[in-house]
Amino acid sequence: MLKRLLLVHLLMMVTLAQAHDNALTIYTEQHPPLSFTAENGELTGFAVEVVQAIQKRIDSHDKIEFIPWARGY
């Protein structure tokens, strides 16, 4: 009985975890020319453009955010 209750509880947790919003925040640091903020305020750079191209191919709209390296790590 206890095993069955534990199994039901674990299945409920997995189901709830999957139902949760799967939004992802992608972190990078200011490291020109790989990633930096352009004069118009937009994120740019080789690495940012590669990530944005991948996002476009997989139809992802996850946010890219600049933060200090130590915080992202």
C-alpha positions in Angstrom: 0.0 0.0 0.0 2.8 2.4 0.9 4.6 1.6 -2.3 1.5 2.3 -4.4 0.9 5.6 -2.5 4.5 6.6 -3.1 4.2 5.8 -6.8 1.1 7.8 -7.2 2.8 10.8 -5.4 5.8 10.6 -7.7 3.6 10.4 -10.8 1.7 13.5 -9.7 5.0 15.4 -9.1 6.2 14.5 -12.6 3.0 15.5 -14.1 3.0 18.9 -12.3 6.6 19.5 -13.3 5.8 18.9 -16.9 2.7 21.2 -16.7 4.9 24.0 -15.3 5.9 26.8 -17.7 9.0 25.6 -19.5 10.4 29.1 -20.1 14.1 29.3 -20.3 16.3 32.4 -19.7 19.6 32.3 -21.6 22.4 34.1 -19.8 25.4 35.7 -21.4 27.9 38.4 -20.4 29.2 41.5 -22.2 32.1 40.1 -24.1 32.5 41.9 -27.5 32.6 40.8 -30.2 30.8 37.6 -29.1 28.0 39.3 -27.1 27.3 43.0 -26.4 24.7 45.6 -26.4 24.4 47.7 -29.6 24.0 51.5 -29.6 20.2 51.0 -30.1 20.1 48.8 -26.9 19.6 45.5 -28.7 21.6 42.4 -27.8 24.0 41.5 -30.6 27.3 39.8 -31.3 28.3 36.6 -32.9 27.2 34.3 -30.1 23.9 36.1 -29.6 23.2 35.9 -33.3 23.9 32.1 -33.3 21.6 31.6 -30.4 18.9 33.7 -32.1 19.2 31.7 -35.3 18.8 28.4 -33.3 15.8 29.9 -31.5 14.2 30.9 -34.8 14.7 27.3 -36.2 13.1 25.7 -33.1 10.5 28.5 -32.7 11.7 29.5 -29.3 11.0 32.9 -27.8 13.1 32.4 -24.6 14.7 35.5 -23.2 18.5 36.3 -23.6 19.8 38.4 -20.7 23.2 39.9 -19.9 24.5 39.2 -16.4 27.9 39.2 -14.8 29.9 36.0 -15.4 30.1 34.9 -11.8 26.3 35.2 -11.4 25.6 33.2 -14.5 28.1 30.5 -13.6 
